[in-house]
C-alpha cells in the first residue's frame, strides 16, 4: 500500500503536491514530536529509501540502470540500521556520505520532474518548493554529523522538553539559516560549520529568486486560452 502511494507521487506532476504535504507533516509535526525515538528514525530512513527507489524506477531509462542507482538508497538504509547499534566514526561517516548521496539523488529526480518538457504548471512550482525543503533536510544531516564529531563546533542550548532531539533542533536551525532569519539560539563556531552555514544562507537567498521566481514568472506569463 505504502509503495503504491509513493509510486503514484512520481506518476504525474500532481504527485509533487502530495510530496509537499508529506514533507510539511514530517518536518513540522512528526520530527519535532517523535525525532528523539530511535524507531521513528529507522522508519524515517525507510521512507526516504522507498521514496527515492520508486522515483528512480519511474524515471530511469531501463531497469538495469534503476537497479544500479538503487544501490545507494539500499546501502543507506543498511548503514542507518547498523549505526543505531554501532556509533563508530567510520559508521557515522559512511552514513553521512550515503545520506548526502540519497538526498542529492532525490533532489535531482524532483528537479528532473520540475524541468521535464511541457508547460510550467502550479505543480512544478510546488516541486521547486519541495526541493527547497529537501535542501534544508540535507543540510541538517551534515550539521548533526559535525556537531557529533567536532567538539564545540556549535553552541546550542537544548530546550528542556522530552520530545527534544538533535534531529529536530538542527532541522529547525537549517530552516532558520536557509531563510536567513538567524535567531542566534544555535551558533556555529567551527570554521567548517560556519562555511556550511554561509553556503546554505547563499542558497536560501538565491534559490527562490533564480529558480522559484523563474517558474512563477513563466507560469503567470503563459498565454491564456
One Martini backbone bead per residue (centre of mass of N, CA, C, O) as a GRO file, in nm:
protein
  225
    1UNK     BB    1   0.061   0.061  -0.024
    2UNK     BB    2   0.300   0.257   0.018
    3UNK     BB    3   0.427   0.207  -0.261
    4UNK     BB    4   0.183   0.308  -0.428
    5UNK     BB    5   0.183   0.596  -0.323
    6UNK     BB    6   0.477   0.667  -0.412
    7UNK     BB    7   0.434   0.602  -0.713
    8UNK     BB    8   0.210   0.823  -0.760
    9UNK     BB    9   0.392   1.071  -0.714
   10UNK     BB   10   0.563   1.008  -0.995
   11UNK     BB   11   0.343   0.982  -1.226
   12UNK     BB   12   0.278   1.294  -1.175
   13UNK     BB   13   0.272   1.627  -1.103
   14UNK     BB   14   0.060   1.614  -0.864
   15UNK     BB   15   0.254   1.451  -0.671
   16UNK     BB   16   0.414   1.700  -0.557
   17UNK     BB   17   0.194   1.782  -0.352
   18UNK     BB   18   0.217   1.526  -0.180
   19UNK     BB   19   0.514   1.571  -0.102
   20UNK     BB   20   0.469   1.837   0.045
   21UNK     BB   21   0.283   1.727   0.265
   22UNK     BB   22   0.480   1.521   0.380
   23UNK     BB   23   0.700   1.728   0.461
   24UNK     BB   24   0.531   1.905   0.648
   25UNK     BB   25   0.463   1.681   0.850
   26UNK     BB   26   0.753   1.589   0.909
   27UNK     BB   27   0.901   1.867   0.986
   28UNK     BB   28   0.647   2.003   1.182
   29UNK     BB   29   0.561   1.724   1.350
   30UNK     BB   30   0.716   1.449   1.369
   31UNK     BB   31   1.008   1.535   1.439
   32UNK     BB   32   0.947   1.717   1.694
   33UNK     BB   33   0.798   1.469   1.846
   34UNK     BB   34   0.973   1.183   1.736
   35UNK     BB   35   1.295   1.230   1.700
   36UNK     BB   36   1.395   1.070   1.979
   37UNK     BB   37   1.319   0.807   1.831
   38UNK     BB   38   1.464   0.533   1.694
   39UNK     BB   39   1.225   0.410   1.534
   40UNK     BB   40   1.158   0.664   1.372
   41UNK     BB   41   1.429   0.689   1.224
   42UNK     BB   42   1.401   0.423   1.071
   43UNK     BB   43   1.132   0.491   0.928
   44UNK     BB   44   1.243   0.741   0.784
   45UNK     BB   45   1.458   0.595   0.616
   46UNK     BB   46   1.259   0.412   0.467
   47UNK     BB   47   1.105   0.636   0.330
   48UNK     BB   48   1.341   0.752   0.164
   49UNK     BB   49   1.404   0.491   0.012
   50UNK     BB   50   1.125   0.452  -0.124
   51UNK     BB   51   1.104   0.726  -0.263
   52UNK     BB   52   1.363   0.699  -0.434
   53UNK     BB   53   1.317   0.424  -0.571
   54UNK     BB   54   1.053   0.499  -0.719
   55UNK     BB   55   1.184   0.734  -0.874
   56UNK     BB   56   1.397   0.573  -1.027
   57UNK     BB   57   1.197   0.368  -1.173
   58UNK     BB   58   1.023   0.601  -1.316
   59UNK     BB   59   1.295   0.752  -1.468
   60UNK     BB   60   1.442   0.536  -1.582
   61UNK     BB   61   1.544   0.394  -1.881
   62UNK     BB   62   1.610   0.125  -1.715
   63UNK     BB   63   1.632  -0.138  -1.501
   64UNK     BB   64   1.939  -0.152  -1.468
   65UNK     BB   65   1.981   0.144  -1.387
   66UNK     BB   66   1.794   0.139  -1.139
   67UNK     BB   67   1.947  -0.077  -0.977
   68UNK     BB   68   2.218   0.068  -0.953
   69UNK     BB   69   2.112   0.331  -0.813
   70UNK     BB   70   1.963   0.170  -0.570
   71UNK     BB   71   2.213   0.109  -0.396
   72UNK     BB   72   2.221   0.365  -0.226
   73UNK     BB   73   1.952   0.337  -0.055
   74UNK     BB   74   2.022   0.056   0.049
   75UNK     BB   75   2.284   0.130   0.203
   76UNK     BB   76   2.156   0.349   0.375
   77UNK     BB   77   1.967   0.158   0.545
   78UNK     BB   78   2.186  -0.029   0.651
   79UNK     BB   79   2.368   0.184   0.795
   80UNK     BB   80   2.145   0.307   0.970
   81UNK     BB   81   2.097   0.047   1.130
   82UNK     BB   82   2.386   0.009   1.236
   83UNK     BB   83   2.408   0.296   1.383
   84UNK     BB   84   2.214   0.223   1.618
   85UNK     BB   85   2.458   0.017   1.742
   86UNK     BB   86   2.699   0.179   1.578
   87UNK     BB   87   2.913   0.477   1.668
   88UNK     BB   88   3.132   0.496   1.480
   89UNK     BB   89   3.305   0.698   1.273
   90UNK     BB   90   3.281   0.525   1.019
   91UNK     BB   91   2.973   0.487   1.022
   92UNK     BB   92   2.897   0.789   1.029
   93UNK     BB   93   3.043   0.866   0.764
   94UNK     BB   94   2.895   0.668   0.581
   95UNK     BB   95   2.613   0.777   0.644
   96UNK     BB   96   2.660   1.061   0.539
   97UNK     BB   97   2.729   0.994   0.245
   98UNK     BB   98   2.460   0.838   0.186
   99UNK     BB   99   2.270   1.068   0.263
  100UNK     BB  100   2.368   1.273   0.057
  101UNK     BB  101   2.320   1.098  -0.194
  102UNK     BB  102   2.018   1.057  -0.150
  103UNK     BB  103   1.937   1.364  -0.159
  104UNK     BB  104   2.062   1.432  -0.430
  105UNK     BB  105   1.891   1.235  -0.592
  106UNK     BB  106   1.615   1.344  -0.506
  107UNK     BB  107   1.656   1.632  -0.609
  108UNK     BB  108   1.714   1.554  -0.903
  109UNK     BB  109   1.442   1.415  -0.963
  110UNK     BB  110   1.261   1.657  -0.904
  111UNK     BB  111   1.395   1.846  -1.116
  112UNK     BB  112   1.323   1.672  -1.357
  113UNK     BB  113   1.019   1.705  -1.313
  114UNK     BB  114   1.012   2.019  -1.329
  115UNK     BB  115   1.195   2.021  -1.628
  116UNK     BB  116   1.017   1.890  -1.801
  117UNK     BB  117   0.853   1.877  -2.070
  118UNK     BB  118   0.655   2.164  -2.075
  119UNK     BB  119   0.448   2.335  -1.900
  120UNK     BB  120   0.411   2.559  -1.647
  121UNK     BB  121   0.302   2.460  -1.336
  122UNK     BB  122   0.199   2.452  -1.012
  123UNK     BB  123   0.345   2.177  -0.958
  124UNK     BB  124   0.633   2.279  -1.027
  125UNK     BB  125   0.644   2.488  -0.806
  126UNK     BB  126   0.608   2.285  -0.579
  127UNK     BB  127   0.866   2.124  -0.649
  128UNK     BB  128   1.062   2.362  -0.575
  129UNK     BB  129   0.979   2.356  -0.274
  130UNK     BB  130   1.068   2.069  -0.217
  131UNK     BB  131   1.368   2.122  -0.268
  132UNK     BB  132   1.402   2.331  -0.044
  133UNK     BB  133   1.335   2.123   0.187
  134UNK     BB  134   1.559   1.917   0.115
  135UNK     BB  135   1.794   2.105   0.171
  136UNK     BB  136   1.737   2.139   0.471
  137UNK     BB  137   1.769   1.836   0.536
  138UNK     BB  138   2.057   1.798   0.437
  139UNK     BB  139   2.200   2.007   0.622
  140UNK     BB  140   2.113   1.882   0.895
  141UNK     BB  141   2.285   1.626   0.867
  142UNK     BB  142   2.561   1.768   0.863
  143UNK     BB  143   2.537   1.914   1.133
  144UNK     BB  144   2.515   1.662   1.311
  145UNK     BB  145   2.788   1.545   1.240
  146UNK     BB  146   2.962   1.781   1.340
  147UNK     BB  147   2.856   1.787   1.632
  148UNK     BB  148   2.945   1.477   1.695
  149UNK     BB  149   3.273   1.517   1.579
  150UNK     BB  150   3.299   1.833   1.676
  151UNK     BB  151   3.400   1.989   1.931
  152UNK     BB  152   3.240   2.299   1.953
  153UNK     BB  153   3.092   2.369   1.672
  154UNK     BB  154   2.839   2.426   1.862
  155UNK     BB  155   2.610   2.652   2.006
  156UNK     BB  156   2.372   2.488   2.226
  157UNK     BB  157   2.034   2.500   2.346
  158UNK     BB  158   1.850   2.265   2.498
  159UNK     BB  159   1.542   2.200   2.528
  160UNK     BB  160   1.322   2.101   2.811
  161UNK     BB  161   1.214   1.845   2.625
  162UNK     BB  162   1.127   1.523   2.553
  163UNK     BB  163   1.109   1.575   2.225
  164UNK     BB  164   1.389   1.640   2.205
  165UNK     BB  165   1.628   1.682   1.925
  166UNK     BB  166   1.874   1.704   1.698
  167UNK     BB  167   1.700   1.680   1.449
  168UNK     BB  168   1.507   1.914   1.520
  169UNK     BB  169   1.716   2.140   1.574
  170UNK     BB  170   1.870   2.126   1.287
  171UNK     BB  171   1.622   2.171   1.114
  172UNK     BB  172   1.556   2.444   1.231
  173UNK     BB  173   1.834   2.574   1.169
  174UNK     BB  174   1.822   2.531   0.862
  175UNK     BB  175   1.575   2.711   0.812
  176UNK     BB  176   1.691   2.969   0.940
  177UNK     BB  177   1.926   2.984   0.738
  178UNK     BB  178   1.777   2.966   0.461
  179UNK     BB  179   1.596   3.232   0.554
  180UNK     BB  180   1.779   3.438   0.715
  181UNK     BB  181   1.697   3.487   1.025
  182UNK     BB  182   1.870   3.449   1.285
  183UNK     BB  183   1.836   3.405   1.624
  184UNK     BB  184   2.100   3.263   1.795
  185UNK     BB  185   2.052   2.973   1.952
  186UNK     BB  186   2.241   2.873   1.714
  187UNK     BB  187   2.605   2.848   1.696
  188UNK     BB  188   2.863   2.867   1.484
  189UNK     BB  189   3.227   2.796   1.537
  190UNK     BB  190   3.335   2.632   1.330
  191UNK     BB  191   3.461   2.679   1.019
  192UNK     BB  192   3.293   2.458   0.877
  193UNK     BB  193   3.018   2.541   0.986
  194UNK     BB  194   3.025   2.832   0.877
  195UNK     BB  195   3.052   2.762   0.578
  196UNK     BB  196   2.784   2.604   0.554
  197UNK     BB  197   2.603   2.837   0.642
  198UNK     BB  198   2.678   3.026   0.409
  199UNK     BB  199   2.587   2.846   0.178
  200UNK     BB  200   2.291   2.816   0.267
  201UNK     BB  201   2.224   3.118   0.266
  202UNK     BB  202   2.276   3.159  -0.036
  203UNK     BB  203   2.065   2.959  -0.132
  204UNK     BB  204   1.825   3.099   0.017
  205UNK     BB  205   1.848   3.357  -0.165
  206UNK     BB  206   1.877   3.247  -0.472
  207UNK     BB  207   1.666   3.025  -0.528
  208UNK     BB  208   1.393   3.185  -0.528
  209UNK     BB  209   1.481   3.387  -0.750
  210UNK     BB  210   1.577   3.193  -0.982
  211UNK     BB  211   1.372   2.946  -0.976
  212UNK     BB  212   1.095   3.013  -0.856
  213UNK     BB  213   1.064   3.284  -1.003
  214UNK     BB  214   1.072   3.168  -1.291
  215UNK     BB  215   0.830   2.977  -1.271
  216UNK     BB  216   0.622   3.192  -1.197
  217UNK     BB  217   0.667   3.367  -1.448
  218UNK     BB  218   0.599   3.147  -1.661
  219UNK     BB  219   0.311   3.091  -1.553
  220UNK     BB  220   0.194   3.397  -1.575
  221UNK     BB  221   0.297   3.439  -1.896
  222UNK     BB  222   0.114   3.252  -2.014
  223UNK     BB  223  -0.114   3.191  -2.234
  224UNK     BB  224  -0.454   3.246  -2.258
  225UNK     BB  225  -0.765   3.089  -2.360
   0.00000   0.00000   0.00000
